[in-house]
Amino acid sequence: MRTDYERFLTQQPATLSAEERAAIQRLARDIPALWQAPTTTAADRPAIIRQLVERVIVTVRGESEQVDVQIHRLGGSGTQATLIRPVARLDQLSDYAQLMARVAALHAEGHAPLAIAHRLNAEGWRPAKRCETFNGAMVGSLLMRLGLRSRRWTPATEVVREADEWTLAELSHRLDRPQPTLYRWLCRGVLQGRQVTQQGHPLWLIQADAATLEPLQAGRVVVRNAQWPATIAS
């Protein structure tokens, strides 16, 4: 019997000392401190919540990014909050109509897509899909939805240029010459240009004013490399 009793005693929870009880009571009066205490483990935290919270009700507002959360505490009190969740599409945003109206207004003021994106970001508008900011491509897509833009966005659309600068595609169309030919002219020094990066895309900008375009159109192009013919006619 004595052995059984001693075994029973060893299986009982240890009795807290007065100092330990006082420490627990202090922490109980400061839940954030209890939550962050070094001695509080990951397994302890769900137990803390169960001692405080009776239920949590989460309601999504339609398909939008806004989520209403109601926390009902034990004892009758409660807390309400609105959280923001990521959504897949811009048209799921609760302020989509206002966003589109703002984009249309900025476009009417003459702003380019990249400039509109900068304005939207500065004004606090946020896109979907966990993106933090708008860019020119996103705005270009919105303008197409609004019927304000039909041409597909390309990196050349938004690049900041100097006077008389052309992309290879634009100059190819202007001169009716294939782009590989123009690129060879660029490599041989017939044309002058610079390479930039726009939205992660490398892009050549060719300097060609009226005086440069005239001999190019006429086929009177002198190549400075002896390995190439003196005049390029194609």
C-alpha positions in Angstrom: 0.0 0.0 0.0 2.8 2.4 0.8 4.5 1.8 -2.5 1.2 2.4 -4.4 0.7 5.6 -2.5 4.2 6.9 -3.2 3.7 6.0 -6.9 0.4 7.9 -6.8 2.2 11.0 -5.4 4.9 11.0 -8.0 2.2 11.0 -10.7 0.5 14.1 -9.3 1.4 17.6 -10.6 4.0 19.4 -8.6 2.7 22.0 -6.2 3.6 25.5 -7.2 5.5 27.7 -4.8 4.1 31.1 -3.8 6.8 32.7 -6.0 5.8 30.6 -9.0 2.1 31.4 -8.5 2.9 35.1 -8.3 4.9 35.0 -11.5 2.0 33.2 -13.3 -0.5 35.8 -12.0 1.7 38.6 -13.2 1.9 37.1 -16.7 -1.9 36.4 -16.7 -2.5 40.1 -16.3 -0.3 40.8 -19.3 -1.2 38.3 -22.1 1.2 39.8 -24.7 4.1 39.3 -22.2 2.9 35.8 -21.5 2.7 35.1 -25.3 6.2 36.4 -25.9 7.8 35.0 -22.7 10.9 32.8 -23.5 9.4 30.0 -21.4 6.2 29.9 -23.5 6.5 27.2 -26.1 4.7 26.7 -29.4 2.5 24.1 -27.8 1.6 26.4 -25.0 0.2 29.1 -27.3 -2.9 27.2 -28.5 -3.7 26.4 -24.9 -3.5 30.1 -24.1 -5.9 30.9 -26.9 -8.4 28.2 -25.8 -8.4 29.9 -22.3 -9.3 33.2 -23.9 -11.3 32.7 -27.1 -14.6 30.9 -27.5 -14.9 31.1 -31.3 -13.6 32.9 -34.4 -16.0 33.8 -37.3 -14.4 34.6 -40.7 -16.5 36.0 -43.5 -15.2 36.9 -46.9 -17.0 39.8 -48.6 -18.0 38.1 -51.9 -14.9 37.4 -53.9 -13.1 40.5 -52.8 -9.9 41.0 -50.9 -11.8 42.1 -47.7 -12.3 39.6 -44.9 -14.4 40.3 -41.8 -13.1 38.6 -38.6 -15.1 38.4 -35.4 -13.3 37.1 -32.3 -15.6 36.1 -29.4 -13.9 35.9 -26.1 -14.9 33.7 -23.1 -17.0 35.9 -20.8 -18.9 37.7 -23.6 -16.6 40.4 -25.0 -15.4 40.4 -28.5 -13.4 42.1 -31.2 -14.1 42.8 -34.9 -11.5 43.6 -37.6 -11.2 43.7 -41.4 -8.3 41.9 -42.9 -7.0 41.9 -46.5 -6.4 38.6 -48.3 -4.7 38.2 -51.7 -7.0 37.7 -54.7 -6.2 36.4 -58.1 -7.8 39.1 -60.3 -8.0 42.9 -60.3 -11.7 42.8 -60.8 -12.1 41.0 -57.5 -10.9 44.1 -55.6 -13.6 45.9 -53.7 -12.4 49.2 -55.2 -12.1 47.9 -58.8 -14.6 50.4 -60.2 -12.9 53.3 -58.5 -9.5 52.1 -59.7 -10.7 51.9 -63.3 -12.2 55.3 -63.1 -8.9 56.7 -61.7 -6.9 55.0 -64.5 -9.3 56.5 -67.1 -9.0 60.0 -65.6 -5.2 59.8 -65.6 -5.2 58.6 -69.2 -7.4 61.5 -70.2 -4.9 63.9 -68.6 -2.3 62.5 -71.1 -0.2 60.3 -68.8 1.5 57.3 -70.2 1.0 53.9 -68.6 4.2 53.9 -66.6 3.4 57.4 -65.3 -0.1 56.3 -64.4 1.4 53.3 -62.5 3.7 55.7 -60.5 0.7 57.9 -59.7 -1.4 54.9 -58.6 1.3 53.6 -56.3 1.9 57.1 -54.8 -1.9 57.4 -54.1 -2.0 54.0 -52.3 -3.7 51.8 -54.8 -2.7 48.2 -54.7 -3.0 45.4 -57.3 -4.0 41.8 -56.8 -1.9 38.6 -56.6 0.3 39.7 -53.7 1.9 42.4 -55.8 2.9 45.5 -53.9 2.8 48.0 -56.7 1.5 48.6 -60.2 3.8 48.7 -63.3 3.4 49.9 -66.8 2.3 46.5 -68.1 -0.5 46.3 -65.6 -1.8 49.7 -66.4 -1.6 48.9 -70.2 -3.8 45.9 -69.5 -6.3 48.1 -67.6 -6.4 50.6 -70.5 -7.1 47.8 -72.9 -10.1 46.7 -70.7 -11.4 50.2 -70.8 -11.1 50.3 -74.6 -8.6 53.1 -74.3 -5.7 51.2 -75.8 -5.6 48.6 -78.5 -1.8 48.1 -79.1 -0.2 45.4 -77.1 2.2 46.7 -74.5 5.9 46.2 -75.2 9.0 47.3 -73.3 9.6 50.0 -76.0 6.3 51.6 -75.0 7.5 52.9 -71.7 11.2 53.4 -72.3 12.5 57.0 -71.8 14.1 58.1 -75.1 16.3 60.9 -76.3 15.5 62.8 -79.4 15.5 60.8 -82.7 15.9 57.4 -81.1 14.3 54.3 -82.6 14.0 50.7 -81.6 15.2 48.1 -84.1 11.6 47.2 -84.9 10.6 50.8 -85.5 13.6 51.6 -87.7 13.1 48.3 -89.6 9.5 49.4 -90.4 10.6 53.0 -91.2 13.3 51.9 -93.7 11.7 48.7 -94.9 14.9 46.8 -93.9 15.1 43.5 -92.0 16.1 43.9 -88.4 19.2 41.6 -88.7 20.6 44.0 -91.4 20.1 46.9 -89.1 21.7 45.1 -86.2 24.8 44.3 -88.5 25.0 48.0 -89.3 24.9 48.8 -85.6 27.7 46.3 -84.8 29.8 47.7 -87.7 29.4 51.3 -86.6 27.2 52.4 -89.4 24.5 53.1 -86.8 25.0 54.5 -83.3 22.8 53.3 -80.4 22.6 52.4 -76.8 21.2 49.4 -75.0 18.8 49.9 -72.1 16.8 47.6 -69.9 13.0 48.2 -69.6 10.9 46.0 -67.3 13.7 43.4 -67.3 13.9 43.4 -71.2 17.1 44.4 -73.0 16.3 47.0 -75.7 18.4 48.7 -78.4 17.7 52.4 -79.1 19.2 53.6 -82.4 20.1 57.3 -82.9 18.9 58.3 -86.4 17.9 61.8 -87.3 16.7 63.0 -90.7 20.3 63.3 -92.0 21.0 59.7 -91.0 17.8 58.3 -92.4 18.2 59.8 -95.9 21.3 57.7 -97.0 19.9 54.7 -95.2 16.7 54.9 -97.2 18.7 55.4 -100.4 21.0 52.5 -99.7 24.1 54.7 -99.6 25.6 53.1 -96.5 29.4 53.0 -96.1 30.6 50.3 -93.7 33.8 51.1 -91.8 34.9 47.5 -91.6 37.0 46.3 -94.5 35.5 42.8 -94.2 32.2 44.2 -95.5 31.3 45.7 -98.9 31.7 49.4 -99.1 28.0 49.9 -99.9 25.2 47.9 -98.4 22.2 47.7 -100.6 20.2 45.2 -98.6 
